[in-house]
């Protein structure tokens, strides 16, 4: 039976560290080792930072919902914001020479490179939900 932990975090940059610490605790408690932890840490930090900054735009009235799940599939993390949503295919490619010096835009590339599955969807009730899986 999968184990699940849910967090509701404020739309503050401090939530990035809090989510990363809770992800590591959950992953370690479920038998994931260092070879998984660095990837999980980076993906959680990127996705929560995006939810706080781009999704909820630091709005204290909006929370960031984070769910960790450990199953036979692996370690799954879902991050949901309550922003206006976005289309992942419209985000500029950070590897394109025209975008190499941009200060932002690498988070999606990082999440895709660290995790085995990364999927975005517009959530019911507004906002964006990203689900990422690191296979066991």
Buried (B, 14 or more C-beta within 10 A) or exposed (E): EEEEBEBEBBBEEEBBEBBBEBBBEBBEEBEBEEEBBEBBBBBBBBBBBBBBBBBBEEBEEBBBBBBBBBBEBBBBBBBBBBBEBBEEEEBEEBEEEEBEEEEEBBBBBBBBEBBBEBEBBEBEEBBBBBBBBBEB
